[in-house]
Amino acid sequence: MPAVVLVVARAYPKEVLEKFENLVEKIALMLKEKGLTLMRWEPIDIAFGYKALDLYVIMPEEQEGGTDILEEALRGIEEIDNVDIVYITRLST
């Protein structure tokens, strides 16, 4: 079984959002199309009511280009302004 990595990506919405469910659904579907799996998500307080979204994504360790496919996919979503990779770890198989 090939090894996988857990990537925590922080997505910054273009606007202040109170509820993230619709955006998360859109993200999960788009990631699934790319062969990635959204395992978990959580809003993160940034400042003055603005929240970012931490996305816990499982992807193949041998993914060509590393996290580029994830970052490009997230930036391609209309509601997302920017993306940072917060953490990467290999999960044992």
N, C-alpha and C positions, 0 to 999 in steps of 0.2 A: 504494500500500500504506500503510495507516495506521501511524503511529508507535507504538512501544511503550515502556514503561518497565520497568526492573529495580528491584524493591523488595526490600530485605533486611529481613525481619521477624524479630525475636527472640521466640520462644515460650518461656515459662517453664512447665515441667510442674508439676503439683500435688505430685508425689512425685519422689524421686531415682530416676532411671532409669539402668540400665547399658547397655541396648540400645534404640535409637530406631527400628529398622526397622519394627515394627508401627505405631507412632504416625505415622511418616512416610508409610506406605502409606495410612493413614486420611486424613491431611492431603492427600496428592496426589489421591486420589479426590474428596474434598470440593471442592478447588480446581478440578478439572477440571469438575465440575458447575456451578461459578460462571463458567466461561469463562476461568479463570486457569491458568497453567502453572508447576508447580514444576520449576525447572531444576537445582537443586542444594541440598544441605543439609549442615550440619556441626554437631556438638556443640561448645559453647563452655563452658569451665570458668568457673564463677562463684565458688564457695567450698566448701570442705570436702566435696568429692565431688559437690556439686550441679552439674548441667550444664543449660544452656539449649540451645535449638536455633535456629541461624540458618537461615532459609529464604530461598532466592533465587527470587523469583517474577516471572514475566513477565506484565504486564497491559497492556491498551490505554491509550494516553496520554489519550484522551478519556473515560476511565472516570468516569461521573458519581459525585460524592462522593469522588473521589480514592482513597485507600487504605482508606476506611471499609469497603468490601465485604470486603476482605481481613482487616482487623482483626476485624470482626464474625464472619466465618466461622471464624477461628481460635479466637476466644473461645467459640464455640459447641461446640467439641470438648471433651468431658467431661474429658479428661486435662490440658487446658491451663488454667493459672491466670491468666496475664496475657500481653499481647503489647505489644511496643514496635516502632516502625519505626526501624531503624538507619540506613538509607541509601536514597536514591532517585536514579536517573539515567535520562536518556532514552537509548535506544539508537538509533543511526542506522539508517535503512532502506535 
